[in-house]
């Protein structure tokens, strides 16, 4: 019971992880998620999720430096997500806006031969497009009934046919207005439709801008694949965090800000560090309740980015012999 203190160490494992990590994943359902993690404090800093319509064709393009493809600077646009459905909606809204603006011009100024000629050409083009879409739909429908194409392809052909029918109707109405003229209140209605289409275009353009992702951190880039998912990851390796599972019975000896020393068992190397955070939720590892401790090394530049855990000893300073025996001996 003498008040003598002895060194107290904990045997565990350690893995060095980047202090910050930005991961863009695409799951089996096509949902794209971009998460920025603060590994040092165990926090989710930001999260962005991109959802797409069923049957939409989505492509991802990466923009990496040809000379330094594995390094990305903060703020650089690295990913562009292309949605065929969104592009079609943009084209359709822009086309409808042009028709409505010409419609309003015809209402305001009366008949103009050159405008009528142009609108007649647009009606002819719309009808030709409808004819082609009808033939394509008939072909796809036959293949679909014979289970030669997917339901998504059938739905895309049906959607394209419906859009062609709408465009014919819009073009024909614009031509009719140019030929006959309308009442003043029709101009107000045309202005309302133009305003609505401009608002829709602005929303679609902003949505498209949101499909361009810039890296919120600087770091090393890598591409990873897993069961049913793929990921593009940028890790800030300029600062590393040491993650160490510690048994719950030793939890009370740990204080945030406490200086500690890690000894790597395989190499005998000593790493001075400081406890940065302690995980709030216990985990069951090897039959023992543990908490994950995050420590920051004094000199991160000399530590490799270990990809696998390594055995280590965590020096927590000195404790009394009584405390040492209480913790070191498991009484039966």
Backbone bond lengths (Angstrom), bond angles and torsions (degrees), N, CA, C in turn:
res aa  C-N    CA-C-N  psi(-1)  N-CA   C-N-CA  omega(-1)  CA-C   N-CA-C  phi
1 X - - - 1.461 - - 1.526 112.64 -
2 X 1.359 117.01 6.83 1.461 120.84 -178.04 1.523 109.96 -62.22
3 X 1.335 118.32 143.93 1.485 121.87 -178.24 1.522 112.23 -75.79
4 X 1.339 115.43 58.36 1.461 120.83 179.40 1.527 107.82 -105.25
5 X 1.326 116.04 136.97 1.456 120.01 -179.75 1.523 110.84 -105.95
6 X 1.317 115.21 144.58 1.464 121.00 179.92 1.529 107.60 -129.14
7 X 1.337 117.73 155.30 1.466 120.28 178.19 1.534 110.23 -63.14
8 X 1.333 114.96 140.47 1.461 119.75 178.14 1.523 108.74 -123.02
9 X 1.315 114.87 122.50 1.466 120.30 -179.89 1.521 109.83 -124.14
10 X 1.317 115.51 156.81 1.462 122.78 179.24 1.517 108.24 -119.79
11 X 1.310 116.99 131.22 1.457 120.91 174.69 1.528 108.72 -88.64
12 X 1.310 116.23 130.26 1.464 120.38 -178.35 1.521 108.81 -156.98
13 X 1.301 115.39 -159.41 1.460 121.75 173.76 1.528 107.27 -128.88
14 X 1.326 115.95 156.59 1.461 120.98 -179.50 1.523 108.85 -136.00
15 X 1.327 114.95 143.81 1.457 120.49 173.43 1.521 107.10 -135.42
16 X 1.325 116.08 134.30 1.465 121.02 178.79 1.522 108.93 -92.20
17 X 1.330 116.33 125.75 1.462 121.36 178.96 1.522 108.55 -124.92
18 X 1.340 118.00 154.44 1.466 120.27 177.06 1.521 111.24 -61.28
19 X 1.323 115.90 146.54 1.462 119.50 179.06 1.521 110.99 -63.16
20 X 1.345 117.17 -34.33 1.460 121.19 178.51 1.530 109.16 -133.50
21 X 1.323 114.26 147.61 1.459 120.33 -178.81 1.524 109.70 -145.63
22 X 1.326 116.30 130.50 1.474 122.30 176.26 1.513 107.70 -113.29
23 X 1.325 116.00 119.72 1.463 120.77 -175.77 1.527 109.85 -124.90
24 X 1.337 115.07 127.44 1.463 121.59 176.30 1.521 107.05 -111.50
25 X 1.338 116.85 115.48 1.456 121.58 -176.04 1.521 110.65 -115.82
26 X 1.312 114.93 153.09 1.474 122.62 174.97 1.518 106.89 -130.74
27 X 1.356 116.38 115.99 1.453 119.65 -175.66 1.521 111.40 -89.72
28 X 1.337 115.04 -176.30 1.462 120.24 -175.97 1.520 112.47 -66.09
29 X 1.333 117.95 -21.53 1.467 121.89 178.60 1.521 112.75 -88.52
30 X 1.332 117.37 1.25 1.461 121.25 178.64 1.511 114.12 85.45
31 X 1.333 118.60 2.65 1.467 121.76 179.55 1.525 109.16 -76.44
32 X 1.334 116.07 130.03 1.468 121.72 -179.57 1.526 108.76 -105.49
33 X 1.331 116.44 127.66 1.459 122.31 -178.62 1.520 109.41 -126.97
34 X 1.343 116.14 132.62 1.468 122.00 177.09 1.528 108.19 -118.01
35 X 1.332 117.14 114.84 1.463 122.58 -178.03 1.530 110.02 -118.45
36 X 1.332 115.38 134.82 1.459 121.92 172.87 1.522 107.76 -106.81
37 X 1.357 116.41 117.07 1.459 122.01 -177.04 1.529 110.83 -108.96
38 X 1.325 114.59 136.35 1.465 121.87 170.50 1.520 106.46 -98.13
39 X 1.333 116.72 95.58 1.455 121.32 -176.81 1.525 111.89 -68.09
40 X 1.308 116.14 -27.83 1.454 120.35 -176.92 1.529 111.33 -64.07
41 X 1.343 116.42 -36.06 1.455 120.74 -178.88 1.527 112.41 -113.61
42 X 1.346 116.85 1.78 1.453 119.72 179.35 1.511 113.96 66.93
43 X 1.355 117.23 39.02 1.460 121.69 -174.40 1.530 110.87 -119.22
44 X 1.333 114.84 146.12 1.461 121.37 170.04 1.520 106.96 -91.13
45 X 1.331 117.49 109.50 1.467 122.32 -174.76 1.521 111.14 -76.84
46 X 1.319 117.11 -45.71 1.470 120.39 -179.36 1.522 109.23 -154.47
47 X 1.335 115.19 155.27 1.460 120.71 -179.86 1.524 109.38 -146.33
48 X 1.336 115.90 133.38 1.461 122.54 177.56 1.518 108.59 -127.03
49 X 1.339 116.35 134.01 1.460 120.33 179.54 1.519 109.95 -126.80
50 X 1.326 116.10 131.57 1.462 122.87 178.45 1.522 108.86 -111.96
51 X 1.338 115.22 119.21 1.462 121.16 178.22 1.524 109.79 -109.27
52 X 1.329 115.82 150.17 1.458 120.51 -176.30 1.521 110.29 -131.90
53 X 1.342 114.91 157.68 1.459 120.51 179.86 1.528 110.41 -66.60
54 X 1.325 114.70 150.87 1.464 119.74 177.86 1.525 109.68 -62.63
55 X 1.315 116.34 131.13 1.459 121.35 -179.37 1.515 114.13 86.55
56 X 1.349 117.34 -2.53 1.464 120.51 179.96 1.526 109.92 -71.01
57 X 1.331 115.98 141.59 1.461 121.04 175.57 1.516 108.61 -93.60
58 X 1.331 116.39 120.82 1.460 121.74 -174.70 1.526 109.33 -120.24
59 X 1.324 116.15 129.49 1.462 122.08 177.50 1.527 109.67 -118.57
60 X 1.331 116.00 147.60 1.469 121.82 178.89 1.520 108.93 -120.79
61 X 1.333 115.69 128.01 1.462 121.03 176.50 1.525 108.83 -116.75
62 X 1.328 115.96 137.40 1.460 121.95 179.59 1.521 109.33 -107.00
63 X 1.341 115.90 140.08 1.465 121.67 -179.49 1.532 108.41 -117.22
64 X 1.328 116.22 93.07 1.457 121.33 -178.40 1.524 109.83 -115.07
65 X 1.307 115.26 151.51 1.466 121.49 178.80 1.529 109.19 -68.47
66 X 1.330 116.44 128.15 1.468 120.05 -178.06 1.522 111.36 -64.72
67 X 1.337 117.55 -35.35 1.457 120.36 -179.09 1.523 112.04 -78.19
68 X 1.342 116.87 -33.99 1.470 121.13 -179.06 1.532 108.93 -131.61
69 X 1.332 117.94 70.63 1.468 120.48 -173.76 1.524 114.47 -69.08
70 X 1.343 117.67 -18.17 1.469 119.21 -177.38 1.522 112.42 -96.03
71 X 1.337 118.25 2.26 1.468 120.28 178.77 1.526 109.46 -121.87
72 X 1.334 115.17 136.01 1.465 121.59 179.98 1.523 108.36 -128.74
73 X 1.335 116.64 130.87 1.461 121.55 178.20 1.525 110.37 -85.44
74 X 1.323 116.19 151.08 1.462 121.54 179.05 1.533 110.21 -59.56
75 X 1.327 116.14 135.20 1.456 121.88 178.16 1.517 114.52 88.41
76 X 1.331 118.05 -6.87 1.469 120.25 -179.06 1.525 110.08 -77.23
77 X 1.345 115.56 134.61 1.463 119.83 175.19 1.524 108.39 -72.88
78 X 1.324 116.01 118.70 1.458 119.60 -174.98 1.526 112.95 -115.74
79 X 1.338 117.68 -18.80 1.464 119.85 -176.09 1.527 110.09 -135.26
80 X 1.319 116.37 133.36 1.457 122.36 170.58 1.523 108.11 -121.45
81 X 1.339 115.76 123.82 1.462 121.41 178.17 1.525 107.91 -100.97
82 X 1.318 116.69 124.67 1.463 121.96 -178.25 1.523 109.84 -109.05
83 X 1.329 116.13 121.57 1.465 122.44 178.77 1.531 108.76 -109.60
84 X 1.323 116.94 119.19 1.467 121.09 178.60 1.527 109.85 -63.05
85 X 1.316 117.16 -39.73 1.468 121.21 179.50 1.519 110.82 -61.31
86 X 1.327 117.10 -44.27 1.463 120.54 179.65 1.522 111.23 -64.84
87 X 1.332 117.83 -41.96 1.459 121.14 178.73 1.524 110.68 -61.35
88 X 1.328 116.67 -40.84 1.469 120.07 179.23 1.526 110.86 -65.48
89 X 1.324 117.18 -39.52 1.467 120.22 178.78 1.523 111.16 -65.98
90 X 1.337 116.93 -37.05 1.467 120.77 176.98 1.527 110.98 -64.19
91 X 1.324 116.01 -46.46 1.464 120.32 -179.73 1.525 110.47 -63.17
92 X 1.338 116.24 -42.88 1.456 120.19 -178.52 1.534 111.33 -64.42
93 X 1.339 116.41 -44.48 1.470 120.08 -179.55 1.522 111.04 -65.40
94 X 1.337 117.66 -40.47 1.468 120.83 179.15 1.528 110.89 -65.75
95 X 1.342 116.70 -39.13 1.469 120.32 178.40 1.526 111.28 -65.53
96 X 1.328 116.63 -43.19 1.456 120.11 179.22 1.529 111.31 -65.11
97 X 1.328 115.96 -35.44 1.464 119.62 178.53 1.521 110.89 -64.44
98 X 1.339 117.29 -42.60 1.470 120.44 178.76 1.526 110.73 -62.44
99 X 1.329 116.45 -41.56 1.466 119.71 179.73 1.516 110.43 -64.28
100 X 1.332 117.09 -43.53 1.462 120.49 -179.02 1.533 111.44 -65.59
101 X 1.329 116.99 -37.03 1.464 119.95 178.43 1.531 110.52 -66.47
102 X 1.319 117.65 -38.42 1.469 120.44 176.68 1.528 110.21 -69.71
103 X 1.307 115.13 -36.00 1.464 119.97 176.96 1.528 109.92 -61.10
104 X 1.326 116.07 -45.51 1.466 119.93 179.50 1.525 110.71 -64.28
105 X 1.327 117.55 -38.02 1.457 121.11 178.70 1.524 110.90 -62.49
106 X 1.337 115.02 -40.85 1.459 118.61 179.11 1.518 110.88 -66.69
107 X 1.330 116.64 -38.56 1.454 120.34 178.80 1.524 111.33 -64.35
108 X 1.330 116.54 -39.10 1.461 120.86 -173.81 1.529 112.59 -79.63
109 X 1.326 117.75 -32.56 1.460 119.70 -171.26 1.528 113.47 -110.60
110 X 1.310 116.53 -9.47 1.465 118.29 -177.43 1.524 111.37 85.24
111 X 1.299 115.75 -169.15 1.455 120.42 -175.20 1.525 111.96 -69.70
112 X 1.312 114.98 137.48 1.455 122.16 172.42 1.521 107.87 -133.44
113 X 1.317 118.42 120.72 1.464 120.03 -175.73 1.526 113.26 -53.81
114 X 1.336 116.22 -44.49 1.467 118.21 -177.67 1.533 111.81 -65.03
115 X 1.353 116.91 -34.60 1.459 120.15 178.10 1.521 110.58 -68.80
116 X 1.333 116.33 -42.23 1.463 120.13 179.21 1.525 110.62 -62.85
117 X 1.340 116.40 -41.73 1.466 119.99 177.75 1.525 111.05 -59.87
118 X 1.324 115.86 -43.44 1.463 120.76 179.64 1.530 110.88 -64.09
119 X 1.322 116.76 -43.72 1.465 120.11 -179.46 1.520 111.14 -67.30
120 X 1.339 117.78 -35.16 1.462 120.56 176.03 1.526 110.86 -62.31
121 X 1.344 115.54 -39.47 1.470 119.72 177.80 1.540 110.56 -65.00
122 X 1.330 116.47 -37.28 1.457 120.03 179.55 1.526 110.84 -68.77
123 X 1.325 117.09 -35.77 1.465 120.02 176.20 1.521 110.04 -63.93
124 X 1.342 116.88 -44.95 1.466 120.71 178.89 1.529 110.85 -60.46
125 X 1.339 115.96 -43.95 1.460 120.02 -179.97 1.528 110.93 -64.06
126 X 1.330 116.62 -41.84 1.462 120.53 179.92 1.520 110.98 -63.42
127 X 1.347 116.73 -38.66 1.466 120.11 179.25 1.524 111.47 -69.35
128 X 1.333 117.08 -37.94 1.461 120.35 176.69 1.536 111.02 -64.05
129 X 1.326 114.52 -41.51 1.459 118.68 177.86 1.518 111.16 -63.56
130 X 1.339 116.41 -40.79 1.465 120.90 177.41 1.525 110.84 -61.04
131 X 1.329 116.30 -41.32 1.464 120.20 179.79 1.531 110.65 -62.32
132 X 1.328 116.29 -42.71 1.473 120.30 179.35 1.528 111.21 -66.12
133 X 1.345 116.10 -42.00 1.460 119.35 -179.72 1.526 110.89 -67.14
134 X 1.343 116.93 -34.47 1.465 120.01 177.63 1.526 110.63 -64.74
135 X 1.336 116.30 -43.86 1.464 119.79 178.29 1.523 111.29 -64.12
136 X 1.330 116.79 -40.88 1.461 120.43 179.40 1.526 110.64 -65.44
137 X 1.357 115.59 -39.84 1.467 119.09 179.07 1.530 110.74 -64.17
138 X 1.320 116.69 -43.07 1.468 119.89 179.32 1.526 110.64 -60.52
139 X 1.338 115.80 -40.06 1.476 119.41 179.78 1.530 110.88 -66.60
140 X 1.344 116.38 -46.91 1.467 120.62 -179.43 1.524 111.24 -64.27
141 X 1.349 115.67 -38.21 1.468 119.79 179.89 1.527 110.70 -61.49
142 X 1.330 115.32 -42.45 1.463 118.52 178.01 1.524 111.98 -62.63
143 X 1.321 115.89 -42.73 1.464 119.87 178.87 1.527 110.90 -66.13
144 X 1.342 115.49 -38.52 1.463 119.51 -179.59 1.523 110.96 -65.38
145 X 1.335 116.62 -41.41 1.463 119.63 178.62 1.519 111.79 -64.52
146 X 1.337 116.99 -26.19 1.470 121.52 176.33 1.523 111.96 -94.12
147 X 1.359 115.66 9.96 1.470 122.71 178.30 1.528 112.13 58.98
148 X 1.342 115.58 35.19 1.467 119.99 179.36 1.521 112.08 -95.96
149 X 1.340 117.84 -15.48 1.463 121.87 176.39 1.517 108.09 -132.18
150 X 1.337 116.14 162.28 1.459 121.40 -178.20 1.521 111.51 -78.77
151 X 1.327 115.63 164.73 1.464 120.96 177.24 1.526 110.42 -64.59
152 X 1.361 116.57 -34.43 1.462 119.73 179.87 1.523 111.23 -62.02
153 X 1.360 117.56 -40.85 1.462 120.55 178.60 1.527 110.72 -66.65
154 X 1.341 116.80 -38.54 1.467 120.34 177.73 1.522 110.65 -63.17
155 X 1.358 117.12 -43.32 1.456 120.97 -179.68 1.524 111.30 -66.20
156 X 1.332 117.63 -36.80 1.467 120.55 177.74 1.524 110.40 -64.08
157 X 1.337 117.54 -41.66 1.469 120.85 179.42 1.531 110.19 -66.08
158 X 1.328 117.04 -38.68 1.463 121.07 179.07 1.522 110.90 -66.48
159 X 1.348 116.22 -41.09 1.465 120.73 177.90 1.524 111.15 -63.15
160 X 1.329 116.73 -43.57 1.468 120.84 179.18 1.526 110.97 -62.40
161 X 1.332 117.51 -37.80 1.470 121.23 178.43 1.531 110.55 -65.62
162 X 1.323 116.81 -44.21 1.471 120.26 179.33 1.525 111.49 -63.39
163 X 1.335 116.43 -39.26 1.462 119.99 178.40 1.530 111.13 -64.62
164 X 1.323 116.44 -39.10 1.470 120.34 178.74 1.525 110.48 -64.02
165 X 1.327 117.17 -38.81 1.466 119.99 177.98 1.528 111.05 -64.69
166 X 1.345 115.87 -41.59 1.468 120.24 178.87 1.525 110.41 -63.11
167 X 1.341 116.76 -42.52 1.470 120.22 -178.85 1.527 111.92 -64.26
168 X 1.342 116.79 -35.75 1.467 119.54 176.63 1.526 109.81 -64.25
169 X 1.321 116.53 -43.35 1.457 120.88 -179.64 1.524 111.45 -62.87
170 X 1.347 116.28 -43.85 1.468 120.66 -179.39 1.526 110.70 -63.84
171 X 1.342 116.62 -45.03 1.466 120.73 -179.13 1.522 111.18 -64.61
172 X 1.344 116.85 -40.39 1.470 120.44 -179.92 1.524 110.89 -66.40
173 X 1.341 117.06 -39.90 1.460 120.01 178.44 1.522 111.40 -64.87
174 X 1.333 116.34 -40.59 1.463 119.64 178.49 1.527 111.17 -62.58
175 X 1.327 116.50 -40.33 1.463 120.50 177.86 1.529 110.90 -65.38
176 X 1.318 117.06 -41.68 1.459 120.97 179.92 1.526 111.22 -62.27
177 X 1.339 115.68 -41.47 1.461 120.12 179.07 1.520 110.69 -63.37
178 X 1.345 116.86 -42.84 1.464 121.02 -179.17 1.526 111.67 -63.00
179 X 1.340 115.91 -32.29 1.460 119.62 -178.12 1.530 113.06 -80.62
180 X 1.334 115.97 -36.56 1.466 119.13 -171.90 1.511 114.47 -104.93
181 X 1.336 118.30 -25.56 1.457 120.52 -175.64 1.520 110.48 81.01
182 X 1.318 118.03 161.14 1.451 123.24 -177.94 1.516 110.50 -137.35
183 X 1.338 115.85 172.11 1.447 122.54 177.59 1.528 110.46 -76.63
184 X 1.362 118.26 161.40 1.472 121.05 -179.22 1.520 113.72 -56.26
185 X 1.363 116.17 -35.33 1.470 117.10 -178.11 1.528 111.66 -65.59
186 X 1.348 116.65 -22.15 1.464 119.25 177.24 1.524 111.26 -67.15
187 X 1.342 116.59 -30.85 1.467 119.94 177.10 1.526 109.81 -64.62
188 X 1.347 116.96 -41.23 1.462 120.48 178.43 1.529 110.61 -62.78
189 X 1.326 116.03 -39.70 1.462 119.75 178.20 1.527 110.70 -64.77
190 X 1.350 116.39 -40.55 1.467 120.39 178.27 1.521 110.61 -63.72
191 X 1.349 116.48 -40.55 1.465 119.75 177.66 1.527 111.58 -62.14
192 X 1.338 115.98 -38.90 1.461 120.01 179.06 1.528 110.67 -64.77
193 X 1.350 116.88 -41.68 1.461 119.95 178.92 1.521 110.90 -65.47
194 X 1.338 116.78 -39.27 1.466 120.76 178.93 1.525 110.66 -64.42
195 X 1.323 116.80 -41.92 1.464 121.04 178.88 1.531 111.15 -62.06
196 X 1.338 115.33 -42.90 1.461 119.81 179.66 1.526 111.35 -64.99
197 X 1.330 116.69 -41.27 1.464 120.28 179.62 1.524 111.71 -66.76
198 X 1.332 117.82 -38.06 1.462 120.95 177.32 1.535 110.52 -64.49
199 X 1.346 116.33 -40.41 1.465 119.74 178.23 1.532 110.43 -64.60
200 X 1.346 116.29 -40.98 1.463 119.94 178.23 1.523 110.96 -63.35
201 X 1.336 116.58 -42.54 1.467 120.30 178.49 1.525 111.39 -61.46
202 X 1.331 117.42 -40.89 1.460 121.17 -179.82 1.526 110.61 -63.42
203 X 1.330 116.22 -41.65 1.470 120.00 178.80 1.528 110.60 -64.62
204 X 1.327 117.10 -43.36 1.467 120.91 -179.74 1.520 111.36 -65.60
205 X 1.339 117.22 -37.96 1.470 120.21 179.32 1.512 111.03 -68.01
206 X 1.352 116.65 -39.42 1.456 119.18 177.49 1.529 111.07 -66.68
207 X 1.322 115.72 -36.22 1.458 119.69 176.85 1.521 110.54 -63.72
208 X 1.337 116.66 -40.19 1.463 120.35 178.27 1.526 110.74 -65.21
209 X 1.342 116.85 -39.12 1.461 119.96 176.92 1.530 110.84 -61.24
210 X 1.349 116.24 -35.05 1.458 120.08 178.16 1.512 113.39 -68.04
211 X 1.340 116.93 -13.97 1.463 121.01 177.33 1.525 112.18 -84.93
212 X 1.338 116.73 1.34 1.465 120.69 174.76 1.525 107.39 -104.66
213 X 1.330 116.44 116.85 1.457 122.28 -172.52 1.520 110.16 -107.50
214 X 1.341 115.70 127.18 1.465 122.35 176.31 1.524 108.73 -106.99
215 X 1.311 116.14 145.35 1.459 120.09 -178.26 1.527 110.60 -72.43
216 X 1.345 118.85 128.35 1.463 120.89 178.57 1.524 113.32 -80.45
217 X 1.338 116.90 -5.34 1.470 120.70 -179.62 1.525 109.32 -138.47
218 X 1.319 115.24 162.59 1.465 121.08 171.32 1.523 108.46 -95.83
219 X 1.323 116.89 143.80 1.458 118.12 179.30 1.508 113.26 169.39
220 X 1.324 114.27 -170.35 1.454 122.09 -178.44 1.527 110.07 -87.56
221 X 1.325 115.53 135.56 1.461 121.39 -177.31 1.524 110.01 -102.31
222 X 1.334 115.49 145.64 1.458 120.96 175.82 1.521 109.04 -152.03
223 X 1.318 115.94 160.56 1.470 122.04 -179.92 1.514 107.43 -119.66
224 X 1.329 116.39 129.33 1.454 121.32 -176.04 1.523 109.81 -127.12
225 X 1.329 115.90 146.55 1.462 121.12 175.59 1.517 108.77 -126.34
226 X 1.322 114.36 150.07 1.457 120.68 178.42 1.510 109.29 -148.28
227 X 1.332 117.25 -178.99 1.467 120.63 -179.96 1.534 111.23 -61.38
228 X 1.322 116.88 111.05 1.460 121.02 175.86 1.510 115.31 75.28
229 X 1.334 119.06 12.35 1.462 119.77 -179.52 1.521 109.73 -154.91
230 X 1.325 114.94 163.71 1.454 122.11 174.56 1.527 107.70 -141.60
231 X 1.326 116.89 153.32 1.466 119.37 -173.89 1.520 110.64 -145.67
232 X 1.335 114.70 143.56 1.463 123.35 171.06 1.529 105.75 -111.29
233 X 1.328 117.03 123.69 1.464 120.90 -170.75 1.521 110.09 -125.41
234 X 1.342 115.78 136.53 1.463 122.03 171.19 1.517 107.38 -120.74
235 X 1.326 116.38 126.03 1.460 121.76 -177.75 1.529 109.94 -118.02
236 X 1.316 115.11 129.48 1.464 121.34 176.65 1.528 108.34 -84.85
237 X 1.349 115.99 96.17 1.462 120.78 -176.78 1.521 112.47 -91.65
238 X 1.349 117.17 6.73 1.467 118.72 175.97 1.525 111.08 -69.74
239 X 1.336 116.22 -21.66 1.461 122.13 175.67 1.518 108.07 -135.45
240 X 1.327 116.80 131.76 1.456 121.49 -177.78 1.521 110.91 -116.83
241 X 1.312 115.68 152.16 1.457 122.49 175.12 1.522 108.34 -118.92
242 X 1.329 115.73 135.21 1.454 121.10 177.92 1.525 108.68 -96.31
243 X 1.315 116.84 118.92 1.463 121.45 179.67 1.524 109.68 -101.46
244 X 1.354 115.36 125.64 1.470 121.07 -173.49 1.526 108.45 -133.98
245 X 1.332 118.94 120.69 1.471 120.07 172.71 1.527 110.58 -76.15
246 X 1.324 116.95 128.77 1.474 123.20 -178.53 1.520 108.51 -122.80
247 X 1.333 117.44 137.21 1.462 121.58 -179.28 1.528 110.30 -64.32
248 X 1.328 114.85 145.96 1.460 120.79 -177.24 1.522 112.07 -59.69
249 X 1.355 117.84 -31.25 1.463 119.92 -179.15 1.523 111.99 -66.93
250 X 1.351 116.92 -18.52 1.468 121.02 177.35 1.526 112.01 -100.31
251 X 1.317 116.93 2.81 1.464 120.89 -176.74 1.519 112.60 -58.96
252 X 1.337 117.62 -39.18 1.468 120.66 -175.93 1.525 113.38 -68.88
253 X 1.331 116.84 -15.45 1.469 119.43 178.16 1.528 112.02 -82.92
254 X 1.329 116.83 -7.37 1.454 120.22 -174.46 1.527 110.15 -99.78
255 X 1.328 115.36 135.47 1.459 122.11 178.15 1.524 107.70 -133.18
256 X 1.335 116.60 130.23 1.463 120.01 178.22 1.528 109.83 -59.72
257 X 1.328 115.99 132.11 1.462 121.46 -175.75 1.513 113.13 94.45
258 X 1.329 117.15 -7.40 1.469 122.30 -178.10 1.525 111.41 -69.73
259 X 1.341 118.78 132.09 1.465 120.08 175.08 1.530 110.65 -76.55
260 X 1.320 116.91 137.51 1.464 122.66 179.68 1.528 108.31 -137.38
261 X 1.330 114.17 168.01 1.466 119.93 174.52 1.518 108.71 -129.63
262 X 1.332 116.03 134.63 1.456 121.81 176.41 1.519 109.18 -107.36
263 X 1.315 115.25 136.49 1.458 120.63 175.17 1.521 107.99 -116.92
264 X 1.328 117.04 118.82 1.452 121.90 178.84 1.518 108.33 -77.34
265 X 1.328 116.39 120.51 1.463 120.14 -173.51 1.520 111.98 -64.76
266 X 1.337 117.99 -38.21 1.467 120.36 -176.16 1.524 112.54 -67.56
267 X 1.344 117.18 -34.14 1.466 120.62 -174.46 1.523 113.58 -113.92
268 X 1.322 117.89 -15.38 1.463 120.80 -176.13 1.518 113.64 76.33
269 X 1.317 117.24 8.00 1.457 121.11 -177.13 1.524 111.31 -73.16
270 X 1.348 117.07 139.08 1.456 123.36 177.69 1.530 109.87 -102.43
271 X 1.319 116.61 133.02 1.468 121.66 -178.37 1.521 108.92 -125.80
272 X 1.325 118.79 107.10 1.473 120.06 173.53 1.524 109.95 -69.51
273 X 1.328 116.41 139.18 1.468 120.42 -177.94 1.520 109.48 -151.78
274 X 1.331 115.09 176.30 1.464 122.74 178.64 1.516 108.55 -133.32
275 X 1.354 116.37 134.32 1.461 120.09 179.08 1.524 109.67 -69.48
276 X 1.328 115.80 122.75 1.462 120.87 -177.28 1.515 112.49 -98.17
277 X 1.333 117.23 -40.92 1.459 120.22 -179.55 1.521 109.62 -157.91
278 X 1.337 114.78 160.93 1.464 122.45 179.13 1.521 107.53 -128.14
279 X 1.318 116.09 126.37 1.467 119.91 -178.06 1.518 112.07 -59.81
280 X 1.333 117.74 136.93 1.467 120.25 -177.31 1.523 113.53 -76.99
281 X 1.339 117.30 -25.76 1.455 120.77 -174.76 1.519 110.95 -102.72
282 X 1.348 118.09 124.18 1.470 120.00 176.90 1.522 111.07 -70.05
283 X 1.328 115.59 152.02 1.461 121.67 178.03 1.513 108.77 -129.22
284 X 1.330 115.81 149.24 1.456 121.29 179.25 1.520 109.16 -93.96
285 X 1.346 116.20 111.81 1.465 122.25 179.77 1.516 109.20 -128.22
286 X 1.336 117.15 122.39 1.449 120.77 178.65 1.514 113.54 59.76
287 X 1.323 116.86 32.73 1.453 120.31 -179.98 1.511 114.59 79.67
288 X 1.335 118.94 3.83 1.465 123.89 -179.04 1.523 109.83 -118.91
289 X 1.342 116.57 140.84 1.456 120.73 172.05 1.526 109.00 -74.86
290 X 1.326 116.45 127.21 1.460 120.74 -177.71 1.523 109.94 -132.73
291 X 1.337 115.23 162.86 1.462 122.03 169.07 1.525 107.58 -122.63
292 X 1.304 116.78 150.60 1.464 121.45 179.48 1.527 108.40 -91.51
293 X 1.331 114.99 122.90 1.462 122.28 179.47 1.520 108.55 -103.67
294 X 1.330 116.29 133.42 1.462 121.37 176.23 1.520 108.81 -106.35
295 X 1.318 116.10 124.91 1.457 121.62 179.73 1.524 109.42 -122.85
296 X 1.334 116.17 145.03 1.461 121.93 179.66 1.516 108.82 -106.75
297 X 1.335 119.19 120.23 1.469 120.78 179.26 1.521 111.32 -69.27
298 X 1.323 115.72 151.12 1.464 119.55 179.39 1.515 111.82 -65.61
299 X 1.325 116.97 -34.20 1.461 120.98 -178.75 1.524 108.54 -131.45
300 X 1.355 116.00 93.10 1.466 120.31 -176.41 1.521 111.98 -71.33
301 X 1.327 116.94 -23.31 1.459 119.53 -174.70 1.511 113.83 -67.28
302 X 1.332 117.63 -19.96 1.463 120.20 -177.37 1.519 112.66 -96.48
303 X 1.342 117.31 3.43 1.459 120.48 -176.89 1.512 110.02 -105.79
304 X 1.311 115.92 132.66 1.467 120.03 176.77 1.525 109.48 -75.00
305 X 1.321 115.46 156.00 1.462 120.48 178.41 1.526 108.27 -83.80
306 X 1.336 116.19 82.08 1.451 120.02 -175.58 1.514 110.55 -61.81
307 X 1.310 115.98 134.42 1.450 120.11 -179.91 1.520 111.82 -96.74
308 X 1.345 116.80 -11.39 1.470 120.63 179.17 1.523 108.73 -130.12
309 X 1.345 117.50 150.92 1.468 119.72 177.99 1.529 111.36 -63.68
310 X 1.346 115.41 148.29 1.464 121.95 177.17 1.517 108.98 -126.09
311 X 1.323 116.19 143.60 1.464 120.08 179.31 1.525 110.02 -66.81
312 X 1.331 115.42 142.26 1.458 118.67 -178.03 1.527 110.73 -150.87
313 X 1.318 115.39 167.26 1.456 123.36 170.80 1.521 107.74 -118.52
314 X 1.326 115.85 131.18 1.462 121.51 -179.33 1.520 108.27 -106.09
315 X 1.341 116.15 111.56 1.463 122.54 -178.83 1.525 109.30 -83.21
316 X 1.343 116.42 115.47 1.464 121.28 -178.33 1.526 112.45 -103.66
317 X 1.325 117.14 15.32 1.469 119.57 179.80 1.521 111.31 93.17
318 X 1.324 117.18 -149.73 1.463 121.93 -175.24 1.525 111.32 -114.82
319 X 1.345 114.71 146.44 1.465 122.05 175.48 1.525 108.03 -133.86
320 X 1.336 116.89 166.39 1.470 119.90 178.33 1.519 109.99 -70.51
321 X 1.326 116.00 159.97 1.466 120.34 -179.66 1.523 110.33 -60.96
322 X 1.315 116.50 -39.05 1.466 119.60 179.10 1.525 111.16 -61.60
323 X 1.337 116.21 -44.67 1.454 119.89 178.71 1.522 110.89 -66.20
324 X 1.342 116.12 -38.50 1.462 120.51 178.92 1.522 110.75 -60.71
325 X 1.360 116.96 -46.90 1.440 120.71 -179.49 1.528 111.72 -64.97
326 X 1.337 115.48 -39.01 1.467 118.71 -179.75 1.528 111.40 -61.41
327 X 1.330 115.64 -36.78 1.459 119.25 -177.29 1.526 113.16 -87.46
328 X 1.321 116.55 -32.55 1.468 120.31 -174.39 1.517 113.50 -82.46
329 X 1.359 116.67 -27.86 1.465 119.56 -175.90 1.522 109.89 -104.91
330 X 1.314 117.21 126.84 1.463 121.37 176.98 1.532 107.33 -95.88
331 X 1.303 115.25 107.51 1.472 119.99 -177.23 1.539 110.22 -74.08
332 X 1.309 115.39 135.59 1.467 121.88 179.47 1.522 109.62 -88.06
